[in-house]
Amino acid sequence: MLSRKNKLILLKLLSLFSVVRGYNILIIVLAQYLTSVFILAPNIQLRDVLFDPNLFVIVLASAGVIAAGYIINSFYDKEKDLINRPQKTMLDRLVSQQTKLTGYFVLNFLSVVLASYVSFRAVLFFSGYVFGIWIYSHKLKKTPFIGNLVASVLSITPFFAVFIYYKNLDEVIFVHATFLFLMLVMREMVKDLGNLTGDIAQNYRTVPIIYGEKTSKKLITLLVIASGLPIYLLLTVYEVGYMYVFFYISLGVLLIFLIALWKSKDKTHYIWLHNILKLIIVSGVFSIVLIDVDMILDRILW
């Protein structure tokens, strides 16, 4: 049996993991490596990609900045989250605000220092990323629609770090990125619909608060329709291997999502819709390996 002291330590570790949303960071790290292996550097030996120290540092620095971003968001949203997500917030509060702020500064500092191992440009990139997250959390988050767009841009920024490193700016990469960006914007807007109570209490100026839920649903509908363009291009113009299965399934799921969106009326419904979009995003990460299934074995044995 664990002693009371050990239980408290374990709970604080779980709290810290919850604050930095460790599960999200693990998905992003995996996505960066899969993107590097199957999209950005398909002609480089697998072991050279996986054991590239520069790529490892970029991924590690990205994880540090993202973790720090979640911490500062938790700091600014503590009152709102207590209303919208009381159970998670109570767990998060096991870590003091002082500890969170210390962790925020330490993680950002270490991330920029790590970036200096790669290049001065990497230092500038991650410094800008840190500033972008801070200005979003401090100012832009409460701006209707702009806050959603900026949050989505910040979510895909770690992938641009890898794009720049490999200097691979093929059109297909931007089409993939556009699809991901649209999913992220939709997710942010659905999150606003589910967070109405807390947002109103804390004077947030989100789209559903300023313009109404119906307008918010119309904008999300337009984003769903817009996502059809990158899906169409990826299915007809570019070579995506067996990943076409993912995009066809995504079309069906988005249609169901759209029907459910207009029938949704309370927080529980919006949580389900948010989870549907999250499932599409996470499934897309794992589906990257379907781009070239034969290459998987070839590159492992290469």
N, C-alpha and C positions, 0 to 999 in steps of 0.2 A: 504493500500500500504506500502511496505517496504521502509524504508529510505535508502539513499545511503550508510550509514555506515553499516546498517544491511545487505544490499545486498552484500557488500564487505566481511563481515564476513561469509555469507553463501557461497560465491564463494570460499573463502579460505578453508572452511570446505570441500567443494566438491573437491577442489584441493588436500587437504590432504588425503581424501578418495581415490582419484584417484592414488596418489603417492604410498600409501600402498596397493592399489588394494584390498580394503575392501571386495568386492564381492568374490574374491578368498579365502580370509581368512575365510569368513563365510562358504563357501563350505568345506574347510578343517576341520573346527570345527565340522560341521555336520557329515562329514565322520569319524572323530575320534570317535564321540559318537555312530554312527551307527555300526561301526566296533567293538566297545567295547560291545555293546548290543547283536548283532547278531552273531559275530564270535569269539571274544576273551573271553567273559564271559557269555555264553548262559545259564549257570546254576545258575547265581546270579540273585536275584530278580531285576526287572527293576528299582524300586525306589532306590535300593542300588547302582546301577550303575550310574543313573542320578544324585544322590545327594552325590556321593562319593567325599569328599573334595580334596583328593589326585589327582583323575582323573581331577577334575575341574582345579586344579593348573597346572597340566601337559598340559592340553589343552590351558589354558590361557598363560602359558609360551611359548608354541609353537607359538601361535598367535602373541605374542610380538616379538619373534625372526624373524618370517616370515615377519612381518610388517617392522622390522628394515632392513631385507634383501632387501626388495623392495626399501626402501629408499636409501640404499648404491648403489644398482644397478642403480637407477635413477640418483644418483650423478655422477657415473662414465660414464654413457651412455647419459648424457645430450645433447652432440653435435650430437651423432648418432641418438638419438630419435627425435631430431629436424628435421632431414631429413626424417626418416622413419615414424614417427607419429607426424606430426607438430601440429595438433589440440590438441591432448592429452598433448603434451609437453608444449604448450602455457598455458593450464589449470594448469599443474603441476608447472609452473614457478610462479604462484601466491604465492606459499610458497617459501620463500628465501632459499638459499643454507645453510645459517647459521642455520636456523630453522630446516632444514632437518637433518643436522649433529647432532644438539642437540637432536632431536627426536631419531636419530639412537642410540646414546650412552645411552640415558635415557631408551629406550625400552629394549635394551640388558641388561643393569644393573638390571632393575626391573625383567626381565625374570629369570635371574640367582638367584636373591634374592628369587623370588617365588619358584624356584626349590629347594631351601634349606629347604623349608617347608616339602618336600617329603622325600628327603634323600641326602646324600653327593654324591651318585652315580648320582642322577638327576642333581646336580650342575655340575659335570664333563661332563655329557652328553650334557647339554645345552651350557656349555662353549665351548665344542668341536664343537657344531653345529654353534655357533656364529663365531668361527674361520674359520670353513669350508666355510661359506657363504662369509666371508671377503676375504679369499684367492682365492675363485672362482671369485669374482667380480674384485679383484685387479690384478690377474695373469692368472688364468686358463680359463677365459671366452674367451680369444683370441686364445686359443690353439685348432686347428681343432680336432673334434670328442671327444677328452678328455673333452673339455668344455661342450659338449652336455651330455656326460655320467655323469659328476660331477653335472651338473644342475639337472639332473633327479634323481640322488641319494639324493641330498639335498631336492628335492620336496617330496620324500617319507619318509624322515627321521622322521617327526613328528609321523608317524604311528609306527615306531620302538620304539619310546618313550612309546607308549601305549602297544606295544607287550611286552616290557621288564617289564613294570609295572605289567601286568597280568601273566607274566612268561608262556605265552602260545605260544609255538613255533611249533605247529603242521605243518605238511607238506603242508596241504591245504592253510595255510596262506601264505607260501612262493610262492606257485603257483599263488595265487591271486596277490601277490606283484610283481611277475615276469611279469604278464600280464600288470599291471599298469605301471611298469618301462618301458616296451617296448613302450607303448603308449606315455609316457612322452618323451622318446628319439626321437621318430618319430616327436612329436610336436616341439621339440627343433630344429630338423634338417629342418623341413618345415619352421619354423620361420626364420632360416638362409637364406633360399631361398628367402623369402619375404623381407628380410632386406639387400639385396645385395648392394643397392645404398649407404646406410648409412655406412655399414660395410667397403666397399671399401674406402670411403672418410675418415674413421677414422682408416685405416690400421689394421682392424681386420683380423685374419687368420682363417677363417671358411672353412669348407669342400668345399662348392661351389666356394669359391674364389680361394683356393689353387689347388683343383683337378677338378673343373668344375661342372656345374649343372648336367650333365649326371651321373657322378660318385656319386653325392649326391643322385640322384634318385635311383640309383642301391642299395645304402646302405639302403635307406628307404624301398625299395622293399624287401630286405633281412630281415629287421626288421618285416615287415608285415607277411612274410612267417614264421618267428620265432614265432610270436605271435600265430600262429596256434597251437603250441605245448601246451602251458598252457590252451588254450581254449579246445583243445581235451581232456586233462587230467581232466579239471573241468567238462566236459560233460559226460565223460565215467568212470572215476575212483572215483571221489569225489562227495559227496552229496551236491548239491547246490540248491535244492528245485526248486521253479519256476524261479530262476535266470537263468535257462537254456535258457529262452526266450531272455534275454538280450544278452547272448553269441551267440545265433544263429543269432540274428539281427546284432550283431557286425561283424560277419563273412561277412554278406551281405554288410554292410556299408563299411567294409575294402576293399572288392572287388571293389566297386564303387570308393572308395578313390584311389585305385591303378590305375584304368583306368584313372581317372581324373588327377592323378599325372603326368602321362606320356604325357598328352595332355596340361598340364599347361605351360604357357609361361611368364606370367607377375605377378606383385605383387597382383592384385585382385584375380587371381586364387589361389595363395598360401595362401591368407587370408581365402578364403573359405575352403581350405584343412585344415588349422590350426583350423578353427572353427568346422570342422567335427570331428577331433580328440578330441577337447575340449568337444564336445557334447558326445562322447563315454565315456570320463573320468567322466564327471558330471553325465551322465545317470547311469554309473556303481555305483556311490555313492548312488543314490536313489534306485537302484535295489537291494542293500544289504538286504532290508526289505523282498525281495521275497525268501530269503533263507528258511525261515520258516514262512509262512503267518499265520498258526494256532497259532504259538507261540506269535504273536503280541497281540492278544486278551487275551490269557492265561496269559501272563506276566503282562499285564495292570491290570488284575483282580486279579493277584496273591497276 
